[in-house]
């Protein structure tokens, strides 16, 4: 039986969030290095993977060009090997971890149930048990340092599902999930809670406002948005992409009164937070190098105190802090980050010029040697 999560003897409990890993069988080395260093330097008590744990709609991609004709069984094996490279990082270090799904995870022939079986094969996994809850939804209790009293509840909520028949992804919270949450909230009444989900709730829009093209990011309908400085602080790197429907989920959260924060991923280059009706909304950056990102990519760290879990602190650890700023670290970042294509082209061009120059110098030196020998 797995050991229950609990606060340390010094009264702290630390969660490291890894969102939007969104990679394939060949993990980008810079991302893997960043994740490993985060584990070793932060030394979290729990890692939460908050969706898009793999680039699920590209499992048939070849490493270079074209597509494989994988059967569902072969897709399952590719996904198993991909997730192993992700989860092996905490598993080898004995760090507990928990997983929820994102919109990219099951857009293939492998079901969520099958992926949950993969999650459960790891000794350090702390969630995804088979229960009456909708697949991918569960609550993790964290006990006090004495191991007796429940001090914190961690809600893990799935906000995306893929319809294979229609080949369409639905980004929503279902009525069944809302009913599940209400029942769990009753069971955890009076316990401070934090909620993790992949796609933000519609209320995330409250923290943005319309602006002009020079000050904002482009959103739907040709409109531009920026953060409202009176409501939030941080970086709005792209327009928010919330769920299309949530069936009164935030009303249920508000009525519960114990959820202190709702933490989302999905929008890779957003990194901000604000408070609405006493609930902190936190938009976390992604850590993928294969998918789009920015120099602000990183992993949030949440630190809770046993005497007041609701008043947690949050910071983000990023690549330079974790992997260094020397020439080698910067080069690895440049080569692996997909958004650095212009810089990569410039680097290759410079390398070609240097190579051609070196070849020219070498040729001239060779001719001098030949002439001397003659």
C-alpha positions in Angstrom: 0.0 0.0 0.0 1.3 3.5 -0.9 2.3 5.8 1.9 -0.1 8.7 2.4 1.1 12.2 1.5 1.9 14.3 4.5 3.5 17.5 5.6 7.2 17.3 6.5 8.3 17.6 10.1 9.2 21.3 9.5 5.5 21.9 8.6 5.9 22.4 4.9 4.6 20.6 1.8 5.8 21.4 -1.7 4.1 20.7 -5.0 6.0 21.1 -8.4 3.7 21.5 -11.4 4.8 20.2 -14.8 2.3 21.3 -17.4 2.1 20.8 -21.2 5.1 18.4 -21.5 3.6 17.8 -25.0 6.4 15.7 -26.5 6.9 12.4 -28.4 9.1 9.4 -28.1 12.3 11.4 -28.4 12.0 13.9 -25.6 13.8 17.2 -26.2 17.0 17.0 -24.1 16.7 20.5 -22.8 13.3 19.9 -21.4 14.3 16.6 -19.8 17.3 18.3 -18.3 15.1 21.1 -16.9 12.7 18.6 -15.4 15.4 16.6 -13.8 17.1 19.7 -12.3 13.7 20.9 -11.0 13.3 17.6 -9.1 16.8 17.7 -7.7 16.8 21.4 -6.7 13.2 21.9 -5.6 13.0 18.5 -3.9 9.1 18.5 -4.1 6.8 16.3 -2.0 4.6 15.9 -5.0 4.7 16.5 -8.7 1.5 17.2 -10.6 1.4 16.7 -14.4 -1.5 18.9 -15.5 -2.3 17.6 -18.9 -1.0 17.4 -22.4 1.5 14.9 -21.0 2.3 13.8 -24.6 1.6 15.1 -28.1 -1.2 12.5 -28.4 -2.5 13.5 -31.8 1.0 13.0 -33.3 1.8 9.5 -32.1 2.0 8.3 -35.7 4.6 10.9 -36.7 8.0 9.6 -37.9 11.1 11.2 -36.3 11.8 12.8 -39.7 9.0 13.4 -42.1 5.9 11.3 -42.9 3.7 9.1 -40.8 3.7 5.5 -39.5 0.8 3.3 -40.0 0.5 2.2 -36.4 -2.2 -0.1 -35.2 -3.9 0.8 -31.9 -1.7 -1.7 -30.1 1.4 -0.1 -31.6 0.1 3.3 -30.6 -0.3 2.1 -27.1 3.3 0.9 -27.0 4.6 4.3 -28.4 2.6 6.1 -25.7 3.8 3.8 -23.0 7.4 4.4 -24.0 6.9 8.2 -24.2 5.2 8.4 -20.8 7.9 6.3 -19.3 10.5 8.9 -20.2 8.4 11.5 -18.5 7.4 9.6 -15.4 10.8 7.8 -15.0 12.2 11.1 -13.8 10.3 11.2 -10.5 10.1 7.4 -10.2 13.9 7.1 -10.1 14.0 9.7 -7.4 11.2 8.3 -5.3 9.0 11.4 -5.7 5.3 10.9 -5.6 3.4 12.2 -8.7 -0.2 12.7 -9.9 -1.5 13.1 -13.4 -4.5 14.6 -15.2 -5.4 14.7 -18.9 -5.3 17.5 -21.4 -6.8 18.0 -24.8 -3.8 16.4 -26.6 -3.6 13.2 -24.5 -6.3 10.9 -25.9 -6.6 12.2 -29.5 -5.5 8.8 -30.9 -6.7 5.2 -30.6 -5.6 4.8 -26.9 -8.2 5.4 -24.3 -7.9 7.3 -21.0 -8.6 4.0 -19.2 -5.6 2.5 -20.9 -3.4 5.5 -20.1 -4.6 5.3 -16.4 -3.3 1.7 -16.4 0.1 3.0 -17.5 0.0 5.6 -14.7 -0.8 3.0 -12.1 2.2 0.9 -13.1 4.5 3.3 -11.4 5.2 2.9 -7.7 5.2 6.7 -7.2 1.9 7.4 -8.8 -0.7 8.7 -6.3 -3.8 9.0 -8.4 -6.0 7.7 -11.2 -7.5 4.8 -9.2 -10.6 3.2 -10.5 -13.6 4.6 -8.7 -17.1 6.0 -9.2 -15.6 9.3 -10.3 -15.4 10.1 -14.0 -12.1 8.8 -15.4 -9.2 11.2 -14.7 -10.9 13.0 -11.7 -9.8 12.3 -8.1 -8.8 13.9 -4.8 -5.5 13.5 -3.0 -5.5 14.1 0.7 -2.4 15.5 2.4 -2.1 14.8 6.1 -0.4 16.7 8.9 3.2 15.8 9.9 1.7 13.4 12.5 0.0 11.5 9.7 -3.4 11.7 11.4 -5.3 14.8 10.4 -6.2 15.8 6.9 -4.7 19.2 6.3 -5.0 19.7 2.5 -7.2 18.4 -0.3 -5.8 18.4 -3.9 -8.5 18.2 -6.5 -7.4 16.8 -9.9 -10.0 17.6 -12.6 -10.1 16.5 -16.3 -11.3 19.3 -18.6 -11.1 17.7 -22.1 -12.4 14.6 -23.8 -12.0 13.3 -27.3 -14.9 11.9 -29.4 -13.4 9.4 -31.8 -16.5 9.0 -33.9 -16.7 12.7 -34.6 -12.9 13.3 -34.4 -13.6 16.3 -32.1 -12.2 17.4 -28.8 -14.6 18.8 -26.2 -13.1 21.1 -23.7 -15.6 21.3 -20.9 -16.7 20.2 -17.4 -19.6 17.8 -17.5 -22.6 17.7 -15.2 -21.3 14.4 -13.9 -18.1 16.0 -12.8 -19.9 18.8 -11.0 -21.9 16.3 -9.1 -18.7 14.4 -8.3 -17.1 17.5 -7.0 -20.1 18.4 -4.8 -20.0 15.0 -3.2 -16.2 15.2 -2.6 -16.5 18.7 -1.2 -19.0 17.4 1.3 -16.5 14.7 2.3 -13.7 17.3 2.7 -15.7 20.0 4.3 -13.5 22.4 6.3 -10.2 21.3 4.7 -8.3 23.8 2.6 -8.0 22.8 -1.0 -6.2 23.5 -4.2 -7.5 22.4 -7.6 -5.5 21.5 -10.7 -7.0 21.3 -14.2 -5.6 21.6 -17.7 -7.9 24.0 -19.5 -8.9 27.1 -17.4 -12.5 27.8 -16.4 -14.4 30.5 -18.2 -13.9 32.9 -15.2 -10.3 33.3 -16.3 -11.6 35.9 -18.8 -12.4 38.1 -15.8 -8.7 39.0 -15.5 -8.3 40.3 -19.0 -9.6 43.3 -20.8 -9.8 44.5 -24.4 -7.1 46.8 -25.6 -5.5 47.9 -28.9 -3.2 45.8 -31.1 -0.1 47.6 -29.8 -0.7 46.7 -26.1 -2.3 43.3 -26.3 -2.4 39.8 -27.8 -4.8 38.8 -30.5 -7.9 36.8 -29.6 -11.0 35.6 -31.2 -13.0 37.9 -33.5 -9.9 40.0 -34.2 -10.0 41.6 -30.7 -6.9 42.2 -28.6 -6.5 41.6 -24.9 -4.2 42.4 -22.1 -4.2 41.7 -18.4 -6.3 44.0 -16.3 -3.8 45.5 -13.8 -6.5 46.1 -11.3 -7.3 42.3 -11.2 -4.2 40.3 -12.0 -0.5 40.4 -12.3 2.0 38.5 -14.4 2.3 37.9 -18.2 -0.5 37.4 -20.8 1.5 35.9 -23.6 -1.6 34.7 -25.5 -5.3 35.1 -25.3 -6.9 32.8 -22.7 -8.6 29.6 -24.0 -11.1 28.5 -21.4 -13.5 25.6 -21.5 -16.6 26.0 -23.7 -19.0 25.0 -20.9 -18.6 24.2 -17.2 -22.2 23.5 -16.1 -22.1 25.7 -13.0 -18.7 24.3 -11.8 -17.4 27.6 -10.4 -20.7 28.2 -8.7 -20.2 24.8 -6.9 -16.6 25.7 -6.1 -17.7 29.1 -4.7 -20.4 27.4 -2.6 -17.9 24.9 -1.3 -15.8 27.7 0.2 -12.7 25.5 0.8 -11.0 25.7 -2.6 -8.3 28.4 -2.2 -6.9 28.3 -5.8 -7.6 26.9 -9.2 -4.4 26.2 -11.2 -4.5 25.6 -15.0 -2.1 25.1 -17.9 -3.1 24.8 -21.6 -2.1 28.4 -22.5 1.7 27.7 -22.8 2.9 31.3 -22.6 0.6 32.7 -20.0 1.9 33.2 -16.4 -0.3 35.2 -14.3 -2.7 35.1 -11.3 -5.5 37.1 -9.7 -8.3 36.5 -7.2 -12.1 36.3 -7.9 -14.6 35.7 -5.1 -11.8 34.7 -2.7 -10.4 32.1 -5.1 -6.9 32.5 -6.6 -6.8 31.8 -10.4 -3.3 30.8 -11.5 -2.4 30.4 -15.1 0.8 28.4 -15.3 3.4 28.3 -18.2 4.2 25.2 -20.1 7.5 23.3 -20.1 7.4 21.8 -23.6 10.2 22.5 -26.0 8.6 20.6 -28.9 5.4 22.6 -28.8 5.2 26.4 -28.8 6.6 28.3 -25.8 8.7 31.3 -24.8 11.7 32.1 -22.6 9.3 32.2 -19.7 8.7 28.4 -19.9 9.1 26.8 -16.5 7.4 25.0 -13.6 5.5 26.5 -10.7 6.4 25.6 -7.2 3.7 25.7 -4.5 4.7 25.7 -0.8 2.1 25.1 1.9 2.4 25.5 5.6 0.7 23.0 7.9 -0.6 25.7 10.2 -2.3 27.6 7.4 -2.4 25.6 4.1 -4.7 28.1 2.4 -2.0 30.8 2.5 0.5 29.0 0.3 3.3 30.7 -1.7 4.0 30.2 -5.4 7.1 30.8 -7.6 8.2 29.6 -11.0 11.5 27.9 -11.6 12.8 28.4 -15.2 15.5 27.0 -17.4 18.3 29.5 -16.6 17.9 29.0 -12.9 17.8 25.3 -13.2 20.3 24.6 -16.0 22.6 27.6 -16.0 23.4 30.5 -18.3 26.7 29.3 -19.7 27.2 28.9 -23.5 26.5 25.2 -23.5 23.2 25.6 -21.6 22.1 28.5 -24.0 23.0 26.4 -27.0 21.0 23.4 -25.8 18.0 25.7 -25.2 18.4 27.3 -28.7 18.6 24.0 -30.5 15.6 22.4 -28.7 13.1 25.2 -28.4 10.7 25.2 -31.4 10.1 28.9 -31.3 13.8 29.6 -31.9 13.7 28.7 -35.6 15.0 32.2 -36.8 17.9 32.0 -34.4 18.6 28.4 -35.5 18.7 29.5 -39.1 21.0 32.4 -38.2 23.3 30.0 -36.3 23.4 27.5 -39.1 24.2 30.3 -41.5 27.0 31.6 -39.3 28.4 28.0 -39.0 28.3 27.6 -42.7 30.2 30.9 -43.2 32.8 29.9 -40.6 33.1 26.4 -42.2 33.5 27.9 -45.7 36.1 30.4 -44.4 38.0 27.7 -42.6 37.9 25.5 -45.8 39.2 28.5 -47.8 42.0 29.1 -45.4 42.9 25.4 -45.3 43.0 25.3 -49.1 45.3 28.3 -49.3 47.6 26.8 -46.7 47.7 23.5 -48.7 48.6 25.2 -51.9 51.5 27.0 -50.1 52.8 23.6 -48.9 52.5 22.1 -52.4 54.4 25.0 -53.9 57.2 24.7 -51.4 57.5 21.0 -52.1 57.8 21.7 -55.8 
